[in-house]
């Protein structure tokens, strides 16, 4: 990713999913306004967030099939913003640009007020596949933050978690952080002459066993251990997570290290987490070993693959089937990680299980 100085990740705090129904726009608007004020957005900006969420929710309620809206907080070390993501299973739009034009509306499609949402947001992305569905993501930061890079550029990673139908907590969890880079080889821990001092992206996905509050505790423990660990290699991170999950149900966990400078990815997983290195014309599966992190974790093995330009790493739990094909979602790799995650959740998510997905994508 260029000189890598622009590598940015945002911490996400999932707040709530709203399913499309007659009460959804008012419920989502109220929650958005409360959330914006709670994180410190000033009154006018908070009202803009509420307006944009209302427009998006109204479109879902009126026009979309099986639509849902996720509302959450994004954080940097010193700032907080609001993000919403909408996902629906149709009917999709043949002409997104026309739908974003002021006043554009076509019966049976999204389109009312989307231009206003795009203008109000600091980061906005939308992708629609006719006959399959639409995903939209929008971020809102304090106006004084817009002059800073965080208000203009999306994170190189984003993910979504959705609880099984009937539950409010999710056992799937993900986290991402930047390794600032050192003179040590992350594989051996020894000093390596000529090794790149550039940053790398570390990413983790956990599928806590079962579902409900006890599964969520395992996911939360994995995130806490991942963020607190000093390990830089996937195997070291997995060992720390294994220790942290011993007092929980345990789970399936995968950890990846993406090194744009070295043009490689290191991947280590235990249990039923799927990893896919997606390229413009390729798809490489990443293998995980059998076991349960926190209970039974035998010898670890890290796989190394070359990092191809224009690609993305996708990691997801078995709450998404592995049968998805990127070719069924034209233009997927041109979009932000949040929208990519939404499209894959729409394409492959199943209601009978917690679902979790994280996507890492940069200009490497």
Helices and strands as residue ranges (DSSP letters): E 11-19, H 24-38, H 43-63, E 68-75, E 80-87, H 96-100, H 114-120, E 123-129, E 133-140, G 143-145, G 149-151, E 157-162, E 172-179, E 200-208, H 213-228, H 234-244, G 245-247, E 251-259, E 264-270, E 273-279, E 282-286, E 303-306, E 312-317, G 326-328, G 332-334, H 337-348, E 355-360
